[in-house]
Amino acid sequence: MCGRGGIGIRAALRSLWDFSRGSSNLLDRTIENIDMNKDLESNKNQNHNSNIIAINKILDENDNQQLLAFVKELHNADIADLIQNLEENKRIKFIDNLKDSFDPEILTYLNETLKEEIIDNLDIKKLASNASDLDVDDAVDVVEDLEESEQVEFLNNLSEKERKLIQEGLNYPEDSAGRLMQRNFVSISDKWNVGNAIDYLRKQTSILPDDFYDIYLYDNNNKISGIVPLGRLMSSNRNIDLINIKNKETRMINVLTDQEEVAYQFNKYAMVSAPVVNDDNFIIGSITVDDVVDVIEEEREEDILKLGGVGQADIYDAVFNTTKLRFSWLLVNLLTAIAASIVIGFFQASIEKVVALAVLMPIVASMGGNAGTQTLTVSVRALATKELTPSNALRIIAKETFVGGINGIIFAILVGLLSSYWFSNSLLGIVIALAMILNLLVAGLAGTLIPLTLNKLKIDPALASGVILTTITDVFGFLSFLGLASIFII
């Protein structure tokens, strides 16, 4: 047994043996592994910091030759990381020194704001001449961020073949599979056998993609008819027909499919690559898992920022731009706060008579807001992963409302007893307990209904749900607590 399963069984047996002997070998190895992971993380941080220190020193010494030699040993992602961590004046100096040999792929790893700044300091013609080794999807990513005049200049300095492929990619909608796909892929006739395919791959090494995982089969009409994983091809007998070793299902992606749906399919079916087809099922490209990882990270970051009321990451933006981007959502929050204050104003007389109401009312609103945010976060994620659908929506709504009710009862007892003891008023404890239960019930209900409703209206739930939820829990929390107090206490 030499596969993963064999190794796993042997490891488990060794662990049981260690325990049966009463030895500390297993514990020692576990501690060693933890220490090793900590050391690796520490080394990574140390390397990052040492690179920044080294670059700063080289720039201070104006040693261009040493700079070129140092950068040559780094991955483009690490170079982008260095650029983002340099001060503005040194960043410009760094780019000026690398201008003639600047790899356009570095731009694909940069923050959007910095990308624009770097492009402004580069020679577009030189950038285009350095782009010959870029994958088409990466080249499209670079070109789409250029000004229109710069795009024309960049494309005019490419070969006709490369220019045509990039222009075709730019014609597809942003965030579609057409923007993600690579044009290099391996496709062969489904009439061939394994031997034919292997011989073909060996003879055509000059035109094969640098990395590929699957071979796409096409029929007599040039339409996709199957997918054969490369590993299965290489491990099969030469006389076996390709049609007999293809995957049971041919999962393909339409060129206009949204990138979020592409990522969902890759995640759901554990795919490493997928053919991209047009409406006639002709293969026009391929998407690999490394492209999808970028999409997943992008979508995750976008949802987090939207939930926080921030449209985009603006850590590198100028102060004025950052202020302008955040102002609109802060203004919306101000309006919702005013709405809550108006509700409080209706009960001004009650608050003047019983000062304890002013002390306790933030508790009800705050607990409702926190409980609702928990439900909201789960619901938005479930919608994104298609775990929350119209078919199970009622069950999820009922469950989250029930959870809110249970938590409401538990915290109602706690805060009711505390309030009764604090203000020596048992009726006040009962009122805040009832308000707590009602607000947490509403929080659970609203936390699921709001994102579902927004999703139905084609509005991004991550963008608008938080503000609406906060308004509902604040207004209802104050209304229920102060309303009940006015009825039963005053």
Secondary structure, 3 states (H helix, E strand, C coil): CCCHHHHHHHHHHHHHHHHHHCCCHHHHHHHHHHHHHHHHHHHHHHHHHHHHHHHHHHHHHCCHHHHHHHHHCCCHHHHHHHHHHCCHHHHHHHHHHHHHHCCHHHHHHCCHHHHHHHHHCCCHHHHHHCCCCCCHHHHHHHHCCCCHHHHHHHHHCCCHHHHHHHHHHHHCCCCEHHHHCECCCCEEECCCEHHHHHHHHHHCHHHCCCCCCEEEEECCCCCEEEEEEHHHHHCCCCCCEHHHCCCCCCCCEECCCEHHHHHHHHHHHCCCEEEEECCCCCEEEEEEHHHHHHHHHHHHHHHHHHHCCCCCCCCCCCHHHHHHHHHHHHHHHHHHHHHHHHHHHHCHHHHHHCCHHHHHHHHHHHHHHHHHHHHHHHHHHHHHCCCCCCCCHHHHHHHHHHHHHHHHHHHHHHHHHHHHHHHCCHHHHHHHHHHHHHHHHHHHHHHHHHHHHHHHCCCCHHHHHHHHHHHHHHHHHHHHHHHHHHHHCC
